[in-house]
Amino acid sequence: MKALVTGGGGFLGKAIVGQLLARGDTVRSYSRGEYPELCALGVETFQGDLADADALDRAADGCDVVFHVAAKADVWGRYADFYQANVNGTRNVVDACLCRSVKRLVYTSSPSVAFSGEDQNGVDESEPYPKEFLSHYPRTKALGEAIALESNGPDLATVALRPHLIWGPGDTNLVPRIVERAKRGKLRIAGDGQQRIDAVYIDNAARAHVLAADALGPEAACAGNAYYITNDEPWAIEKVLNGILEAAGLPPVTKRVSPGVAYAAGSVFECIYTLLGKKQEPPMTRFVARQLAMAHWYDISAAKRDLGYAPDVSMDEGMRRLAESFQAKR
């Protein structure tokens, strides 16, 4: 098939591109930056912002499927910026699909769209959007997900995937943040560290997207639905953090902080940074504090049933590969 991947130069987008190319599909990428490595692989690249409806329209022309991966995924920033990228950008992608008769749209969402700040133990897709969100990112991703799923119909079949904490070699977000904070002595475990969380290795997350595209169609069981995507191996957050640190050749984190103290600190930092108009991310936010302190793991039975998804790379194998990637850099 001929596929367009928005955010094709990013961590997840590049992995999806790689899997599509490996099986012989024709691939286009739409990103704000330039990625010569994609051109070297034979990917047709388009450069533009999600706000540029005309550029998106040109990029989608002639495609069978669009993987909408690009998003503003920070934990801090102006609401207008998140809304422009994650809500208006999704509308523009949907409109481009409809205008160019693209039949399938796979939307990359986030489990945070259903996170209320409380423990989530084995929840499934029936979990509703919360009434209140702790940050602009999950609020706008929920709005974007709703747009994508409500656009499902005879002219465009849509599905939303919610991969949780994507990690692995080449990660530009989760792993570097953990390693950087540990090196500065700023990493803490919230509470006893035994709250279980789900994560998903990068290859598994990308494969889920390809499977969703293959399964998708107007009459498909997955059309118009959202799916949690994980490694299906909930680990204690302490084990996840220390597994990543061990792979990076760093000592385990032992310092702890009360969940209540972390949340209070997040509230104070948010107030101060808002009053001062600071653009950089605060040391702690309410959303991050709750993510660190609460259990969040998911029932992925629906993804197994409707998409044929099952993780190929285990958490242990992923950690081994991550350690090899760090060793190769030394």
C-alpha positions in Angstrom: 0.0 0.0 0.0 1.0 3.6 -0.2 1.1 5.2 3.2 1.6 8.7 4.6 3.1 9.0 8.1 2.8 12.3 9.8 5.7 12.8 12.2 7.6 10.2 10.2 10.9 11.6 11.5 10.0 11.1 15.2 10.7 8.1 17.4 7.4 6.2 16.7 6.9 7.6 13.2 10.3 6.4 12.1 9.7 2.9 13.5 6.4 2.7 11.6 8.1 3.9 8.4 10.8 1.2 8.8 8.3 -1.6 9.3 6.2 -0.5 6.2 9.3 -0.3 4.1 10.5 -3.7 5.3 7.4 -5.3 3.8 7.5 -3.4 0.6 5.0 -0.6 1.1 5.5 2.8 -0.5 6.0 5.4 2.2 5.7 9.2 2.5 6.6 11.3 5.6 5.2 14.6 6.6 7.2 16.5 9.2 8.2 20.0 10.2 11.9 19.2 10.1 14.2 17.7 7.4 15.2 14.1 7.7 17.8 13.1 5.2 18.0 9.6 6.6 14.4 9.0 5.4 15.2 10.2 1.9 18.1 7.8 1.9 15.7 5.0 2.6 13.5 5.9 -0.4 10.9 7.7 1.6 9.1 10.6 -0.2 9.3 13.5 2.3 7.0 16.5 2.7 7.9 19.3 5.0 5.2 21.4 6.7 3.2 22.1 9.9 -0.1 20.4 10.9 -1.6 23.8 10.5 -0.8 23.9 6.8 -3.9 22.2 5.4 -2.8 22.7 1.8 0.5 20.9 2.4 -1.2 18.1 4.2 -3.6 17.8 1.3 -0.7 17.4 -1.2 1.0 14.9 1.0 -2.1 12.7 1.3 -2.8 12.7 -2.5 -2.8 9.1 -3.8 -2.3 7.4 -0.5 -4.3 4.4 0.7 -3.7 5.0 4.4 -2.6 7.8 6.7 -0.8 7.2 10.1 -1.3 10.4 12.0 1.5 10.2 14.6 2.6 13.8 14.8 1.5 15.8 17.9 2.6 18.3 20.5 3.5 15.9 23.4 5.1 18.1 26.0 3.9 18.3 29.6 4.1 22.1 29.7 3.2 25.0 27.4 0.4 27.2 26.1 -3.0 25.7 25.6 -3.3 27.4 22.3 -0.2 25.6 21.0 -1.5 22.2 22.1 -4.9 22.9 20.6 -3.5 24.1 17.3 -1.3 20.9 16.9 -3.5 18.2 18.5 -7.0 19.4 17.7 -6.9 21.6 14.6 -4.0 19.5 13.2 -6.1 16.4 13.5 -9.0 18.1 11.8 -6.7 19.1 8.9 -5.5 15.5 8.6 -9.1 14.2 8.5 -10.0 16.8 5.9 -7.0 15.9 3.8 -8.0 12.2 3.9 -11.6 13.0 2.9 -10.5 15.4 0.1 -8.0 12.9 -1.4 -10.2 9.8 -0.9 -7.9 8.2 1.5 -9.8 5.2 2.9 -8.0 4.5 6.2 -6.7 6.7 9.0 -4.8 5.3 12.0 -4.6 7.9 14.7 -2.0 7.8 17.5 -3.6 8.7 20.7 -2.5 8.3 24.3 -3.8 6.4 27.4 -3.6 9.8 29.2 -6.9 10.8 27.5 -8.6 8.6 30.1 -6.4 9.4 33.1 -8.2 11.2 35.9 -5.2 11.2 38.3 -6.3 8.0 40.1 -5.1 4.4 39.9 -5.9 2.5 36.8 -5.6 -1.2 37.4 -6.4 -3.3 34.3 -8.9 -0.8 32.9 -10.1 -1.2 29.3 -11.4 1.1 26.6 -14.8 1.6 28.4 -12.9 4.0 30.8 -14.5 7.4 30.0 -12.6 10.7 29.4 -12.2 12.4 32.8 -14.2 15.6 33.6 -11.0 17.4 34.5 -7.5 17.0 33.0 -4.3 17.7 34.7 -2.5 19.1 31.7 -3.1 20.5 28.2 -1.6 17.4 26.4 -4.2 14.8 27.5 -7.1 17.3 27.1 -6.2 18.1 23.5 -5.3 14.5 22.6 -8.7 13.5 23.9 -10.3 16.1 21.6 -8.2 14.9 18.7 -9.0 11.3 19.3 -12.7 12.2 19.4 -12.4 14.0 16.0 -10.7 11.0 14.5 -13.2 8.4 15.7 -16.2 10.5 15.0 -15.0 10.8 11.4 -15.3 7.1 10.9 -17.7 6.2 8.1 -18.1 4.8 4.7 -15.7 7.3 3.1 -13.0 7.0 5.8 -12.4 4.2 8.2 -10.6 5.3 11.4 -9.1 3.8 14.4 -7.2 5.2 17.4 -4.3 3.5 19.2 -3.2 4.4 22.7 0.4 3.2 23.1 1.6 3.7 26.7 5.2 4.9 27.5 6.9 4.0 24.3 10.6 3.2 24.9 13.6 1.6 23.4 16.8 2.4 21.5 16.6 5.7 19.8 14.0 7.1 22.3 14.1 10.9 22.4 11.7 11.4 25.3 11.2 8.9 28.1 14.6 7.2 28.4 16.7 10.4 28.0 14.5 12.2 30.6 15.0 9.5 33.1 18.7 9.2 32.5 19.3 13.0 32.5 17.4 13.4 35.8 19.3 10.5 37.4 22.6 12.0 36.4 21.7 15.3 38.0 20.5 13.5 41.2 16.9 14.8 40.6 15.2 11.4 40.0 12.8 10.3 42.8 10.5 7.3 43.3 7.0 8.4 44.4 5.8 6.4 47.4 7.0 2.8 47.7 7.6 2.4 44.0 5.5 -0.8 43.7 2.6 0.8 41.8 2.4 -1.1 38.5 2.6 0.5 35.1 2.5 -0.6 31.5 5.0 0.4 28.9 5.4 -0.7 25.3 8.6 -1.4 23.4 9.0 0.7 20.2 8.9 -2.3 17.8 5.7 -3.5 19.4 4.1 -0.1 19.2 5.0 0.3 15.5 3.7 -3.2 14.7 0.4 -2.4 16.3 0.0 0.5 14.0 0.7 -1.6 10.9 -1.7 -4.3 12.1 -4.4 -1.7 12.7 -4.0 -0.3 9.1 -4.3 -3.9 7.7 -7.4 -4.7 9.8 -9.1 -1.4 9.1 -12.0 -1.0 6.7 -15.6 0.3 6.8 -17.0 -3.0 8.2 -14.0 -3.9 10.4 -14.5 -4.5 14.1 -11.8 -1.9 14.9 -13.4 0.9 12.8 -14.4 3.8 15.0 -12.8 2.4 18.1 -9.8 3.1 20.4 -7.3 0.5 21.7 -4.8 0.4 24.4 -1.4 -0.9 23.2 1.2 -2.1 25.8 3.7 -4.9 26.3 1.0 -6.6 28.5 3.6 -6.9 31.3 2.9 -4.5 34.0 6.0 -3.8 36.1 6.5 -1.9 39.3 7.5 1.6 38.4 10.7 1.2 40.5 11.6 -1.8 38.3 11.0 0.1 35.1 13.1 3.1 36.3 16.0 1.0 37.6 15.9 -1.3 34.5 16.4 1.8 32.3 19.2 3.1 34.6 20.9 -0.3 34.6 20.8 -0.4 30.8 22.4 3.1 30.8 25.2 1.9 33.2 23.9 4.0 36.1 23.2 3.1 39.7 19.6 2.5 40.8 17.5 5.3 42.1 17.0 5.1 45.9 15.6 8.5 46.8 11.9 8.7 47.4 9.3 11.4 47.7 5.8 11.3 49.1 3.1 11.4 46.4 1.4 14.2 48.2 4.6 16.3 48.4 5.2 15.7 44.7 1.7 16.8 43.8 1.9 19.9 46.0 5.3 20.8 44.5 3.8 20.4 41.0 1.0 22.8 41.9 3.5 25.4 43.3 5.8 25.1 40.3 2.9 25.5 37.8 1.7 28.6 39.6 5.2 30.2 39.7 6.0 29.3 36.0 2.6 30.6 34.9 3.0 33.9 36.8 6.5 34.4 35.4 5.5 33.4 31.9 8.3 30.8 31.7 8.3 28.6 28.7 10.6 25.9 30.0 9.2 22.8 31.7 8.9 23.1 35.5 10.9 20.6 37.6 7.5 19.0 38.6 3.9 19.3 37.4 0.7 17.9 38.8 0.3 15.6 35.8 3.8 14.1 36.1 3.4 13.7 39.9 0.2 11.7 39.5 1.7 9.7 36.6 4.6 8.7 38.9 2.5 8.0 41.9 -0.5 6.1 40.5 -0.8 2.6 38.9 -1.7 2.6 35.3 -1.9 -0.6 33.4 -4.4 -1.8 30.9 -6.4 -4.7 29.6 -5.4 -5.1 25.9 -7.8 -8.0 25.1 -9.6 -5.8 22.5 -6.4 -5.1 20.6 -5.6 -8.8 20.6 -9.1 -9.7 19.4 -9.7 -7.0 16.8 -6.2 -6.2 15.6 -4.4 -9.5 16.1 -1.9 -7.7 18.2 0.5 -9.4 20.6 3.9 -8.0 21.7 6.8 -9.7 20.0 9.6 -8.1 22.2 9.3 -8.7 25.9 10.3 -6.1 28.5 13.4 -8.1 29.5 14.5 -8.4 25.8 13.8 -4.7 25.3 16.0 -3.8 28.3 18.8 -6.0 26.8 18.5 -4.2 23.5 18.5 -0.9 25.2 21.7 -1.8 27.1 23.3 -2.8 23.9 22.4 0.6 22.3 24.0 2.4 25.3 27.1 0.3 25.1 27.5 1.0 21.3 27.6 4.7 22.1 30.4 4.4 24.7 
